[in-house]
Amino acid sequence: MTTKLQKLQEEYDKYMELANSFKEQPELHKDECKCSACQRQRYNEAIQKASRIKDQIYSEESRLRQQEYLLQEQERKEQLQKKIDQCNNAPKRICYARMTSSSQNQ
């Protein structure tokens, strides 16, 4: 996991813990208004922030998967190019033999 992803996950966990504390441990929020509307608003704000962070986590994970795929694709292309170069640099009779045997197998 990358450091950016770790930070996002920690921030997400922090907001979810805060949201849950509004419902499960209201005594931790003594200095805040006790009316149900204010409590609900604080809870909803924490959930919304956590949700936005979760979206960022999904986006970052998607970006990392895409980056990994592109790296694998690049490696595959490089390996293929090496094989092509080996064939092009090989003596023609060997390369021709390889090509004719592979075309007969098809």
C-alpha positions in Angstrom: 0.0 0.0 0.0 1.4 3.4 -0.9 1.8 6.2 1.7 -0.9 8.2 0.0 -3.3 5.3 0.2 -2.3 4.7 3.9 -2.9 8.4 4.8 -6.3 8.3 3.1 -7.2 5.1 4.9 -6.1 6.6 8.2 -8.2 9.7 7.6 -11.2 7.6 6.6 -10.9 5.5 9.7 -10.6 8.7 11.8 -13.9 10.2 10.4 -15.7 6.9 10.7 -14.6 6.6 14.3 -15.8 10.2 14.9 -19.1 9.5 13.3 -19.6 6.3 15.4 -18.6 8.2 18.5 -21.5 10.6 18.1 -23.9 7.7 18.3 -22.1 5.3 20.6 -20.3 7.6 23.0 -22.2 10.9 23.2 -20.4 11.7 26.5 -17.2 12.5 24.5 -19.0 15.5 23.0 -20.1 17.3 26.2 -19.3 20.8 24.9 -21.5 20.4 21.8 -25.2 21.0 21.4 -27.3 18.0 22.5 -30.3 18.6 20.3 -31.0 15.8 17.9 -30.8 18.0 14.9 -27.2 19.1 15.7 -26.2 15.6 16.6 -27.5 14.3 13.4 -25.8 17.1 11.4 -22.4 16.4 13.0 -22.9 12.7 12.4 -23.9 13.3 8.7 -20.9 15.7 8.2 -18.5 13.1 9.5 -20.1 10.4 7.3 -19.9 12.7 4.2 -16.2 13.4 4.8 -15.5 9.7 5.3 -17.5 9.0 2.1 -15.5 11.5 0.1 -12.2 10.0 1.4 -13.4 6.5 0.5 -14.0 7.8 -3.0 -10.5 9.1 -3.1 -9.2 5.7 -1.9 -11.1 3.9 -4.7 -9.8 6.4 -7.2 -6.2 6.0 -6.0 -6.5 2.2 -6.0 -7.9 2.4 -9.6 -5.0 4.6 -10.6 -2.5 2.2 -9.1 -4.1 -0.8 -10.8 -4.0 1.1 -14.2 -0.4 2.0 -13.6 0.5 -1.6 -12.8 -1.3 -2.8 -15.9 0.6 -0.3 -18.1 3.9 -1.4 -16.6 3.1 -5.0 -17.3 2.0 -4.1 -20.8 5.2 -2.2 -21.4 7.3 -5.2 -20.1 5.4 -7.5 -22.4 6.1 -5.2 -25.4 9.8 -5.0 -24.5 10.1 -8.8 -24.3 8.3 -9.1 -27.6 10.6 -6.5 -29.2 13.6 -8.4 -27.8 12.4 -11.6 -29.5 11.8 -9.8 -32.8 15.3 -8.2 -32.6 16.9 -11.6 -31.9 15.1 -13.0 -34.9 16.2 -10.0 -37.1 19.8 -10.3 -35.9 20.0 -14.1 -36.2 21.5 -15.6 -39.3 18.8 -15.7 -42.0 18.8 -19.5 -42.4 17.9 -19.9 -38.7 15.3 -17.2 -38.7 13.8 -18.6 -41.9 13.7 -22.1 -40.4 11.9 -20.7 -37.3 9.5 -18.8 -39.4 8.6 -21.7 -41.7 8.2 -24.2 -38.9 6.0 -21.8 -37.0 3.9 -21.1 -40.1 3.5 -24.8 -40.7 2.3 -25.3 -37.1 -0.5 -22.8 -37.7 
